[in-house]
Amino acid sequence: MRLNKFLVAIGILSIIVVTGIIEADDVNEYKTTISVSGTFTDEEVEANSDAEDPIEGLIPELEMEFVGTEVVNGNKVDIFREYEIYRNEANEVIKKVPTDYYEYLEYWR
C-alpha cells in the first residue's frame, strides 16, 4: 500500500517536472520571437534653450511610456519604452531622452 502511494507521488512529481520544462521552453521561444514592427526615432524635447545647459545639476527620473501594441503568435503584446525625464523646480519637462530599454507585457490567449 505504501509503495503504491510512493509510486503515485513519484509519477505526479515527474509529470509536473516535465510539464514545467516544456512550458519553460515555450516561454523562451515566445520571448525570442517578439519583434517590433516599425522603427522608433530618438526623440528629444527641450523646453528652454536660453540657458547654456538647463539640465546641469538636475537628476533625471526614469519613466516608462506606452509605445504601441502588437500581436505576436496570437498573443497581445504591449510595448513600453524607458525615458530619462529632466524636470525643473516647477515640475515642467525640460528634456526627455529615450533610452534603449524596452519592456514587453504579453497577454496570453
C-alpha positions as CSV (number, residue, x, y, z in Angstrom):
1,M,0.0,0.0,0.0
2,R,2.8,2.4,0.9
3,L,4.7,1.5,-2.3
4,N,1.6,2.4,-4.4
5,K,1.3,5.8,-2.8
6,F,5.0,6.4,-3.2
7,L,4.8,5.4,-6.9
8,V,1.8,7.7,-7.5
9,A,3.7,10.6,-5.8
10,I,6.7,10.0,-8.0
11,G,4.5,9.8,-11.1
12,I,2.8,13.1,-10.3
13,L,6.1,14.8,-9.5
14,S,7.6,13.7,-12.8
15,I,4.6,14.9,-14.7
16,I,4.9,18.3,-13.0
17,V,8.6,18.5,-13.8
18,V,8.2,17.5,-17.4
19,T,5.3,20.0,-17.9
20,G,7.4,22.7,-16.3
21,I,10.3,22.1,-18.7
22,I,8.0,22.1,-21.7
23,E,6.3,25.3,-20.7
24,A,9.7,27.0,-19.9
25,D,10.8,26.2,-23.5
26,D,7.6,27.7,-24.9
27,V,8.1,30.9,-22.9
28,N,11.7,31.3,-24.0
29,E,10.6,30.7,-27.6
30,Y,7.9,33.5,-27.3
31,K,10.5,35.8,-25.8
32,T,12.8,35.4,-28.7
33,T,10.1,35.7,-31.4
34,I,8.8,39.1,-30.2
35,S,9.6,41.6,-32.8
36,V,8.6,45.2,-33.0
37,S,7.4,46.4,-36.4
38,G,8.4,49.9,-37.4
39,T,11.3,52.0,-36.1
40,F,11.1,54.4,-33.2
41,T,13.0,57.7,-33.6
42,D,15.1,59.0,-30.8
43,E,13.2,62.0,-29.6
44,E,14.4,64.8,-27.5
45,V,12.3,67.6,-26.2
46,E,13.8,70.8,-25.0
47,A,11.6,73.4,-23.4
48,N,14.1,76.1,-22.6
49,S,17.0,76.7,-24.9
50,D,18.1,80.1,-23.4
51,A,20.4,78.7,-20.8
52,E,23.7,77.1,-21.7
53,D,22.8,73.7,-20.1
54,P,19.4,73.7,-18.5
55,I,19.8,70.1,-17.2
56,E,23.0,70.7,-15.3
57,G,22.6,69.7,-11.7
58,L,19.2,68.0,-12.3
59,I,18.7,64.4,-11.6
60,P,16.7,62.5,-14.3
61,E,13.7,60.4,-13.5
62,L,13.2,57.2,-15.4
63,E,9.7,56.7,-16.7
64,M,8.1,54.0,-18.9
65,E,5.8,55.2,-21.7
66,F,3.4,53.2,-23.8
67,V,4.7,52.8,-27.4
68,G,2.1,50.5,-29.0
69,T,0.5,47.1,-29.2
70,E,1.5,44.1,-31.4
71,V,0.0,40.7,-31.9
72,V,2.7,38.0,-31.7
73,N,1.9,34.3,-32.0
74,G,-1.7,35.1,-31.4
75,N,-1.0,36.9,-28.1
76,K,-1.4,40.7,-27.5
77,V,1.9,42.4,-26.6
78,D,2.0,45.9,-25.1
79,I,5.3,47.7,-25.7
80,F,6.8,50.3,-23.3
81,R,9.9,52.4,-23.7
82,E,12.0,54.0,-20.9
83,Y,12.8,57.7,-21.0
84,E,15.0,59.9,-18.9
85,I,12.9,62.9,-17.9
86,Y,14.5,66.1,-16.7
87,R,12.2,68.5,-14.8
88,N,12.7,72.0,-13.4
89,E,11.5,73.3,-10.0
90,A,8.1,73.9,-11.4
91,N,7.9,70.2,-12.4
92,E,7.9,71.2,-16.1
93,V,9.7,68.9,-18.5
94,I,13.0,70.4,-19.7
95,K,14.3,67.5,-21.6
96,K,13.1,64.0,-22.5
97,V,15.7,61.5,-23.7
98,P,14.8,58.0,-24.8
99,T,16.9,55.1,-23.6
100,D,17.4,51.8,-25.4
101,Y,15.4,49.8,-22.8
102,Y,12.0,48.4,-23.7
103,E,9.6,46.3,-21.8
104,Y,7.1,43.9,-23.3
105,L,3.9,42.9,-21.5
106,E,2.4,39.9,-23.1
107,Y,-1.2,38.8,-22.6
108,W,-1.6,35.1,-23.5
109,R,-4.8,33.9,-25.1
